[in-house]
Amino acid sequence: MDTRFAISQYHDAAEVTRKLDNLIKQPIYTIRPDALQEYETEYYGKKCKKSKEMIDEAKKAIPGGVQHNLAFNYPFPLVFTKASGMKLYDIDGNEYFDFLQAGGPTVLGSNPPAVREKVIELLNDCGPSTGLFHEYEYKLAKKIIDNVPSVDMFRMLGSGTEACMAAIRVARLATKNKNILKMGGAYHGWSDQLGYGIRIPGSKFTQAHGVPLYIFKHTQEFFPNDLDDLERKLRMNQLRGGTAAVFIEPVGPESGTRPLDKDFNKGVERLCRKYGALLIFDEVVTGFRIGMAGAQGYFGVSPDLTIFGKVVAGGYPGAGGIGGKREYMKYLGAGLDGDTKVHKAFMGGTLAATPISCVAGYYTMEEIEKNNACQVAGQMGDRLTAGLQKLIDKYSLPFVAFNQGSICHLETVGTMHFSINWSKPWQIPGVLNATSERKKEMEHMGAAYMAEGLVTLAGSRLYTSAAYTPELIDEALNRFDRVFEKVAIKA
């Protein structure tokens, strides 16, 4: 197993949580209204005219004008036309530091030539899809199996959402149990059943608009970093159909936005074994970003099933899959042949495991491994986080910066650090109003970052890649400095 990991020193989760607790008790610190107005006028109004024109037209054909949740930006989404390494370029020719990294998968940086050349060769020889078996389906699966100890077999799917759906069906077939437990606040795709308890722990069904409540009959959430709460739910489920699986993001919900103690995953593994539930690691972000062995390699845990996402196709379409122990993966056999004694999980995937996705994924992993990209990206994350912490101290702000390797967090308002306690229902409207208000200010901060040439994920999360250098990180920090000097308490 490759033991080079992105995390050089694991954070003190209790200390980070203490700071986040303090953040949401403070008044809101945000970009000053006059500074925001200047950004809107001087940058968005004068330098982003083509983006504005195109988005206005797109709104006539596309709901909201954009297709992807991450594409929204206040005061309007920008139109990006080029990605290379750690840079992005918009339709007006403006240049940006890319800390979004397509939502996390591009550990090498965007559009790496070594991968692109292999994809072009494939397109010339075969085309993107045939509906039949291609040699790189095996090569990609073998590459994953060789690097992730808990994975004996791998099946490619179209997305992380599909992989999570498949994992639920496998878990129920394997255990004969009904219930699914997930960590509150975590995101495991947008399927009906897993739209429960997302973003804010305790939110239950409140964020799952369009999903009938009966869908959640066998889904529960437990509070992050609370093994007692998890065991209490597991024990209760013994009386109502058992627990088929426990889903977790191994660094914490929303890619570690609410951090976990280092030994928490081992505790979850122990409880899963005790109560006969499958442990399912969602490594859509952490897989091949924390290390070639994933976050599970770093934490020394052996999940039963692992969800993979964007990186297994190198950022190309067809970006998801499920891997795991042979005794459970048998329920995912494809085709008409196979073990007739096993009821296979109901699933499909016409454009899963296309030649283009498998070639891109295989050579992306080759390059990550060859260039030690996980560790390099993690070092850049350490430098970025340390620099942000210095800026926070410089301006005496209550902001919180921390990282898990190349997954970096800059919490200015703590929107997702709130939680809902259903034993005190009178507090729920206040929590929802507070998070709504803080989300708006998070968008304003994101607009300021973008105007300074910094593309982030929702203004609060930043991914570094191996395409960064110390000098580039320092230049990015200069730009953050220009934003922070314009921050004040919201009037």
C-alpha positions as CSV (number, residue, x, y, z in Angstrom):
1,M,0.0,0.0,0.0
2,D,1.3,3.5,-0.9
3,T,1.7,5.2,2.5
4,R,2.3,8.7,1.1
5,F,-0.7,10.7,2.3
6,A,-1.9,14.3,1.9
7,I,-2.4,14.8,5.6
8,S,0.9,15.7,7.2
9,Q,-0.6,16.3,10.7
10,Y,-4.2,15.6,11.7
11,H,-6.0,18.6,13.1
12,D,-7.3,18.8,16.7
13,A,-11.0,18.2,15.9
14,A,-12.1,19.4,19.3
15,E,-10.2,22.6,19.0
16,V,-11.5,23.3,15.5
17,T,-15.0,22.6,16.7
18,R,-14.6,25.0,19.7
19,K,-13.6,27.7,17.2
20,L,-16.6,27.0,15.0
21,D,-18.9,27.0,18.0
22,N,-17.5,30.4,18.8
23,L,-17.9,31.6,15.2
24,I,-21.6,31.1,15.1
25,K,-22.1,32.9,18.4
26,Q,-20.4,36.0,16.9
27,P,-22.0,38.8,14.9
28,I,-21.6,38.1,11.2
29,Y,-18.4,39.5,9.7
30,T,-18.7,39.9,6.0
31,I,-17.5,42.0,3.0
32,R,-18.5,45.7,3.6
33,P,-21.5,46.8,1.5
34,D,-19.5,49.6,-0.2
35,A,-16.7,47.1,-1.1
36,L,-19.2,44.6,-2.4
37,Q,-20.9,47.4,-4.5
38,E,-17.5,48.3,-5.9
39,Y,-16.8,44.7,-6.9
40,E,-20.2,44.5,-8.6
41,T,-19.6,47.8,-10.5
42,E,-15.9,47.7,-11.3
43,Y,-15.4,43.9,-11.8
44,Y,-18.7,42.2,-12.6
45,G,-20.1,45.2,-14.4
46,K,-17.1,46.2,-16.5
47,K,-15.0,43.0,-16.8
48,C,-17.6,40.3,-17.0
49,K,-20.0,41.6,-19.6
50,K,-19.9,38.6,-21.9
51,S,-20.7,36.3,-19.0
52,K,-23.6,38.4,-17.9
53,E,-25.0,38.5,-21.5
54,M,-24.7,34.7,-21.9
55,I,-26.2,33.9,-18.5
56,D,-29.2,36.2,-19.2
57,E,-29.7,34.3,-22.5
58,A,-29.2,30.9,-20.8
59,K,-31.9,31.6,-18.2
60,K,-34.4,31.5,-21.1
61,A,-33.4,27.8,-21.8
62,I,-32.0,26.5,-18.6
63,P,-33.7,26.7,-15.2
64,G,-31.7,29.3,-13.2
65,G,-29.2,29.7,-16.1
66,V,-26.8,27.0,-14.9
67,Q,-26.7,23.2,-14.8
68,H,-24.5,22.5,-11.8
69,N,-25.0,23.5,-8.2
70,L,-21.4,24.7,-7.9
71,A,-21.7,27.0,-10.9
72,F,-23.8,29.7,-9.1
73,N,-22.0,32.8,-8.1
74,Y,-23.3,36.2,-6.8
75,P,-24.2,38.5,-8.5
76,F,-24.4,36.2,-11.5
77,P,-22.6,33.0,-12.6
78,L,-19.5,33.4,-14.8
79,V,-18.9,31.5,-18.0
80,F,-15.6,29.6,-18.0
81,T,-14.1,28.5,-21.3
82,K,-10.6,27.2,-20.4
83,A,-9.1,25.1,-17.6
84,S,-5.4,24.4,-17.4
85,G,-3.4,23.2,-14.3
86,M,-4.4,25.5,-11.5
87,K,-5.9,28.3,-13.7
88,L,-9.3,28.9,-15.0
89,Y,-10.3,31.5,-17.7
90,D,-13.7,33.0,-18.3
91,I,-15.3,34.0,-21.6
92,D,-14.2,37.7,-21.0
93,G,-10.6,36.5,-20.8
94,N,-10.2,37.0,-17.0
95,E,-7.8,34.6,-15.3
96,Y,-8.5,32.8,-11.9
97,F,-6.8,30.6,-9.3
98,D,-8.8,27.4,-9.3
99,F,-9.6,26.2,-5.8
100,L,-12.8,24.5,-6.9
101,Q,-11.0,21.8,-8.9
102,A,-14.3,20.6,-10.4
103,G,-15.6,19.9,-6.9
104,G,-12.5,17.9,-5.9
105,P,-11.4,15.3,-8.4
106,T,-8.6,17.0,-10.3
107,V,-5.7,16.2,-7.9
108,L,-3.3,16.7,-10.8
109,G,-4.8,20.0,-11.8
110,S,-7.2,20.6,-14.7
111,N,-6.8,19.0,-18.0
112,P,-3.4,17.4,-17.6
113,P,-1.7,16.7,-21.0
114,A,-0.5,13.2,-20.0
115,V,-4.2,12.1,-19.5
116,R,-5.6,14.2,-22.4
117,E,-3.2,12.6,-24.9
118,K,-4.4,9.1,-23.9
119,V,-8.0,10.2,-24.2
120,I,-7.4,11.6,-27.7
121,E,-5.8,8.3,-28.7
122,L,-8.8,6.4,-27.5
123,L,-11.2,8.7,-29.3
124,N,-9.3,8.2,-32.6
125,D,-9.2,4.4,-32.2
126,C,-12.5,3.6,-30.5
127,G,-14.7,6.5,-29.8
128,P,-16.2,7.3,-26.4
129,S,-18.6,4.4,-26.0
130,T,-19.5,1.1,-27.6
131,G,-21.8,-0.6,-25.0
132,L,-19.4,-3.5,-25.0
133,F,-16.4,-4.5,-22.8
134,H,-13.1,-2.5,-23.2
135,E,-9.7,-3.5,-21.9
136,Y,-9.4,-0.4,-19.7
137,E,-12.4,-1.4,-17.7
138,Y,-10.2,-4.2,-16.3
139,K,-7.1,-2.0,-16.1
140,L,-8.9,0.6,-14.1
141,A,-10.6,-1.9,-11.8
142,K,-7.2,-3.6,-11.2
143,K,-5.5,-0.2,-10.5
144,I,-8.1,0.6,-7.8
145,I,-7.9,-2.9,-6.3
146,D,-4.1,-2.8,-6.1
147,N,-4.2,0.5,-4.2
148,V,-7.2,0.2,-1.9
149,P,-6.8,-2.8,0.5
150,S,-10.5,-3.2,1.3
151,V,-11.5,-3.4,-2.4
152,D,-11.5,-6.9,-3.9
153,M,-13.7,-6.0,-6.8
154,F,-14.9,-2.8,-8.4
155,R,-17.8,-1.8,-10.6
156,M,-18.0,1.4,-12.5
157,L,-21.1,3.5,-12.6
158,G,-22.1,6.9,-13.9
159,S,-21.8,9.0,-10.7
160,G,-21.3,8.9,-6.9
161,T,-25.0,9.2,-6.5
162,E,-25.6,6.0,-8.5
163,A,-22.9,4.3,-6.5
164,C,-24.6,5.2,-3.2
165,M,-27.9,4.0,-4.5
166,A,-26.3,0.7,-5.4
167,A,-24.6,0.3,-2.1
168,I,-27.9,0.6,-0.2
169,R,-29.3,-2.3,-2.3
170,V,-26.2,-4.4,-1.8
171,A,-26.3,-3.8,2.0
172,R,-29.9,-4.9,2.3
173,L,-29.4,-8.0,0.2
174,A,-26.3,-9.0,2.1
175,T,-27.6,-8.3,5.7
176,K,-31.3,-8.9,5.2
177,N,-31.7,-5.7,7.3
178,K,-33.8,-2.7,6.4
179,N,-32.5,0.5,7.9
180,I,-29.8,2.9,6.7
181,L,-27.9,5.2,9.1
182,K,-26.0,8.2,7.8
183,M,-24.0,10.9,9.5
184,G,-26.0,14.1,9.9
185,G,-25.0,16.8,7.5
186,A,-23.3,14.5,5.1
187,Y,-24.0,14.5,1.4
188,H,-24.2,11.1,-0.4
189,G,-25.8,12.2,-3.6
190,W,-29.3,13.3,-4.4
191,S,-31.3,10.0,-4.5
192,D,-34.6,10.1,-2.6
193,Q,-33.5,8.0,0.3
194,L,-30.2,9.7,1.0
195,G,-31.7,13.2,0.8
196,Y,-32.1,12.9,4.5
197,G,-30.2,14.9,7.1
198,I,-28.1,16.8,4.5
199,R,-26.0,20.0,5.1
200,I,-27.1,20.5,8.8
201,P,-27.2,17.7,11.3
202,G,-30.7,17.1,12.5
203,S,-32.2,18.6,9.4
204,K,-34.0,15.3,8.6
205,F,-36.4,15.7,5.7
206,T,-36.4,19.5,5.7
207,Q,-33.9,19.9,2.8
208,A,-35.4,17.1,0.6
209,H,-38.1,19.0,-1.3
210,G,-40.0,16.9,-3.7
211,V,-39.4,13.6,-1.8
212,P,-42.4,12.0,0.0
213,L,-41.8,11.6,3.7
214,Y,-42.6,7.9,3.6
215,I,-39.4,7.3,1.6
216,F,-37.5,8.0,4.8
217,K,-39.2,5.3,6.9
218,H,-36.0,3.3,7.0
219,T,-33.4,6.1,7.0
220,Q,-32.0,7.8,10.1
221,E,-29.1,10.1,10.9
222,F,-26.6,10.2,13.8
223,F,-24.7,13.2,15.1
224,P,-21.2,13.6,13.7
225,N,-18.3,12.5,16.0
226,D,-20.8,11.0,18.5
227,L,-20.3,7.2,18.8
228,D,-22.8,7.1,21.7
229,D,-25.5,8.5,19.4
230,L,-24.6,6.0,16.7
231,E,-24.8,3.1,19.0
232,R,-28.1,4.2,20.4
233,K,-29.6,4.3,16.9
234,L,-28.1,0.9,16.0
235,R,-29.5,-0.6,19.2
236,M,-33.0,0.8,18.5
237,N,-32.9,-0.5,15.0
238,Q,-32.5,-4.1,16.3
239,L,-36.2,-3.8,17.2
240,R,-37.3,-2.5,13.8
241,G,-35.7,-4.4,11.0
242,G,-32.0,-4.1,11.8
243,T,-29.4,-1.8,10.2
244,A,-28.2,-2.7,6.8
245,A,-25.5,0.0,6.5
246,V,-23.8,2.9,8.1
247,F,-22.7,5.6,5.6
248,I,-20.0,8.1,6.4
249,E,-17.7,10.6,4.8
250,P,-14.4,9.6,6.6
251,V,-13.1,13.1,7.2
252,G,-16.6,14.4,8.3
253,P,-19.8,15.6,6.7
254,E,-19.5,17.9,3.6
255,S,-15.9,16.8,3.1
256,G,-14.8,17.5,6.6
257,T,-16.6,20.8,7.1
258,R,-17.6,19.5,10.5
259,P,-14.4,17.7,11.6
260,L,-14.1,14.3,13.2
261,D,-11.7,12.9,15.8
262,K,-8.9,10.8,14.3
263,D,-10.1,7.6,15.9
264,F,-13.8,8.1,15.1
265,N,-13.8,5.9,12.0
266,K,-12.3,3.0,13.9
267,G,-15.1,3.4,16.5
268,V,-17.7,3.3,13.7
269,E,-16.1,0.2,12.3
270,R,-16.3,-1.5,15.6
271,L,-19.9,-0.7,16.1
272,C,-20.8,-1.9,12.6
273,R,-19.2,-5.3,13.3
274,K,-21.0,-5.4,16.7
275,Y,-24.5,-4.8,15.2
276,G,-24.1,-6.6,11.8
277,A,-24.3,-3.5,9.6
278,L,-22.1,-2.9,6.5
279,L,-19.7,0.0,6.9
280,I,-19.8,2.2,3.7
281,F,-17.1,4.8,3.2
282,D,-18.1,7.6,0.8
283,E,-14.7,8.5,-0.7
284,V,-16.0,10.5,-3.6
285,V,-13.8,13.4,-2.5
286,T,-11.2,11.7,-0.3
287,G,-10.5,8.7,-2.7
288,F,-7.1,9.3,-4.4
289,R,-7.0,12.8,-2.8
290,I,-6.0,11.9,0.8
291,G,-3.8,9.1,-0.7
292,M,-3.8,6.3,-3.2
293,A,-5.2,4.1,-0.5
294,G,-7.9,6.6,0.2
295,A,-8.9,8.0,3.6
296,Q,-9.4,4.4,4.8
297,G,-5.7,3.8,4.3
298,Y,-4.9,6.8,6.3
299,F,-7.3,5.9,9.2
300,G,-6.5,2.2,9.1
301,V,-10.1,1.1,8.5
302,S,-11.5,-1.6,6.3
303,P,-15.0,-0.6,5.1
304,D,-17.2,-3.3,3.5
305,L,-18.0,-1.0,0.5
306,T,-16.4,2.1,-0.8
307,I,-18.1,4.8,-2.9
308,F,-15.9,6.4,-5.5
309,G,-16.7,9.5,-7.6
310,K,-15.3,12.0,-10.0
311,V,-11.6,11.0,-9.9
312,V,-12.1,7.4,-11.1
313,A,-12.9,9.0,-14.5
314,G,-10.1,11.6,-14.2
315,G,-12.7,14.4,-14.3
316,Y,-14.3,13.0,-17.5
317,P,-18.0,11.9,-17.6
318,G,-18.9,8.6,-16.1
319,A,-17.5,9.6,-12.8
320,G,-18.5,7.0,-10.2
321,G,-18.2,3.5,-8.9
322,I,-18.5,1.1,-6.0
323,G,-15.8,-1.2,-4.7
324,G,-15.6,-3.6,-1.9
325,K,-15.2,-7.1,-0.4
326,R,-15.9,-10.0,-2.7
327,E,-18.6,-11.4,-0.5
328,Y,-20.7,-8.2,-1.0
329,M,-19.7,-7.3,-4.6
330,K,-21.2,-10.6,-5.8
331,Y,-24.5,-8.8,-5.6
332,L,-23.4,-6.4,-8.4
333,G,-22.7,-9.0,-11.1
334,A,-23.7,-7.7,-14.5
335,G,-24.9,-9.5,-17.6
336,L,-27.2,-12.5,-18.0
337,D,-24.8,-15.1,-16.6
338,G,-23.6,-15.5,-13.0
339,D,-24.5,-17.2,-9.7
340,T,-28.2,-18.0,-10.0
341,K,-28.3,-18.5,-6.2
342,V,-27.6,-14.8,-5.6
343,H,-30.3,-12.1,-6.1
344,K,-28.4,-9.4,-7.9
345,A,-29.1,-5.8,-6.9
346,F,-31.5,-4.1,-9.3
347,M,-29.4,-1.5,-11.2
348,G,-28.3,-0.4,-14.7
349,G,-26.0,2.1,-16.3
350,T,-26.0,2.4,-20.1
351,L,-23.1,4.8,-20.1
352,A,-21.2,3.4,-17.1
353,A,-17.6,2.3,-17.7
354,T,-17.3,3.8,-21.1
355,P,-13.9,3.5,-22.8
356,I,-13.3,7.2,-22.4
357,S,-14.0,7.3,-18.7
358,C,-11.9,4.2,-18.0
359,V,-8.9,5.3,-20.0
360,A,-9.1,8.8,-18.4
361,G,-9.4,7.3,-14.9
362,Y,-6.6,4.8,-15.3
363,Y,-4.0,7.3,-16.6
364,T,-5.1,9.9,-14.0
365,M,-4.3,7.4,-11.3
366,E,-1.0,6.5,-13.0
367,E,0.0,10.1,-13.0
368,I,-1.2,10.8,-9.4
369,E,0.9,7.8,-8.2
370,K,4.0,8.6,-10.3
371,N,4.1,12.2,-9.3
372,N,3.1,11.8,-5.7
373,A,0.3,14.2,-6.4
374,C,-1.7,13.5,-3.2
375,Q,1.2,14.5,-0.9
376,V,2.2,17.5,-3.0
377,A,-1.4,18.8,-3.1
378,G,-1.6,18.2,0.6
379,Q,1.6,20.3,1.2
380,M,0.0,23.1,-0.8
381,G,-3.1,22.8,1.3
382,D,-1.0,23.1,4.5
383,R,0.7,26.2,3.1
384,L,-2.6,27.8,2.1
385,T,-4.3,27.0,5.5
386,A,-1.3,28.4,7.5
387,G,-1.4,31.6,5.4
388,L,-5.1,32.0,5.9
389,Q,-4.7,31.6,9.6
390,K,-2.1,34.3,9.7
391,L,-4.5,36.6,7.8
392,I,-7.3,35.9,10.2
393,D,-5.0,36.9,13.1
394,K,-3.8,39.9,11.2
395,Y,-7.3,41.3,10.9
396,S,-8.6,40.0,14.3
397,L,-11.4,38.1,12.6
398,P,-13.4,35.2,14.1
399,F,-13.0,33.1,10.9
400,V,-11.8,29.5,11.1
401,A,-9.3,27.9,8.7
402,F,-8.3,24.3,8.8
403,N,-7.6,21.5,6.4
404,Q,-7.4,17.7,5.9
405,G,-4.5,17.7,3.5
406,S,-5.6,19.3,0.2
407,I,-9.2,19.7,1.4
408,C,-9.1,23.2,2.9
409,H,-11.9,25.0,4.8
410,L,-12.3,28.8,5.3
411,E,-15.3,29.3,7.5
412,T,-16.4,32.9,7.7
413,V,-20.0,32.5,8.8
414,G,-20.2,28.8,9.9
415,T,-23.4,28.2,7.9
416,M,-23.1,24.4,8.2
417,H,-22.0,24.3,11.8
418,F,-25.5,24.8,13.0
419,S,-27.6,21.8,14.1
420,I,-31.3,21.1,14.7
421,N,-32.5,19.6,18.0
422,W,-35.9,18.2,17.5
423,S,-36.5,17.9,21.2
424,K,-36.6,21.7,21.2
425,P,-38.8,22.4,18.1
426,W,-39.3,26.0,19.0
427,Q,-35.6,26.6,18.1
428,I,-35.9,25.2,14.6
429,P,-37.2,28.4,12.8
430,G,-34.4,30.4,14.4
431,V,-31.8,27.9,13.1
432,L,-33.2,27.9,9.6
433,N,-33.3,31.7,9.5
434,A,-29.8,32.0,10.8
435,T,-28.4,29.6,8.3
436,S,-30.3,31.4,5.5
437,E,-28.9,34.8,6.5
438,R,-25.4,33.4,6.8
439,K,-25.6,31.6,3.5
440,K,-26.3,34.9,1.8
441,E,-23.2,36.5,3.4
442,M,-21.2,33.4,2.4
443,E,-22.2,34.2,-1.2
444,H,-21.1,37.8,-0.9
445,M,-17.7,36.7,0.4
446,G,-17.5,34.2,-2.5
447,A,-18.3,37.1,-4.9
448,A,-15.4,39.1,-3.5
449,Y,-13.0,36.1,-3.8
450,M,-14.1,35.6,-7.4
451,A,-13.5,39.3,-8.2
452,E,-10.0,38.9,-6.8
453,G,-9.4,36.0,-9.1
454,L,-10.1,33.2,-6.6
455,V,-12.6,30.4,-7.5
456,T,-13.8,28.6,-4.4
457,L,-16.5,26.1,-3.5
458,A,-19.4,28.2,-2.2
459,G,-16.9,30.7,-0.6
460,S,-16.0,28.3,2.2
461,R,-14.1,25.3,0.8
462,L,-10.9,25.2,-1.3
463,Y,-9.2,22.2,-3.0
464,T,-5.5,22.4,-3.8
465,S,-3.9,20.4,-6.5
466,A,-0.4,19.2,-7.4
467,A,-0.3,22.0,-10.1
468,Y,0.2,24.6,-7.3
469,T,3.6,25.8,-6.2
470,P,4.5,27.6,-3.0
471,E,4.9,30.9,-5.0
472,L,1.4,30.5,-6.5
473,I,-0.1,29.8,-3.1
474,D,1.5,32.9,-1.7
475,E,0.1,35.0,-4.6
476,A,-3.4,33.6,-3.8
477,L,-2.9,34.6,-0.2
478,N,-2.2,38.1,-1.3
479,R,-5.6,38.2,-3.0
480,F,-7.3,36.8,0.1
481,D,-5.6,39.6,2.0
482,R,-7.2,42.2,-0.2
483,V,-10.6,40.7,0.6
484,F,-10.1,40.4,4.3
485,E,-9.1,44.1,4.6
486,K,-12.6,44.9,3.3
487,V,-14.4,42.8,6.0
488,A,-16.4,44.3,8.8
489,I,-19.3,43.4,11.2
490,K,-22.5,43.3,9.3
491,A,-24.6,46.3,10.2
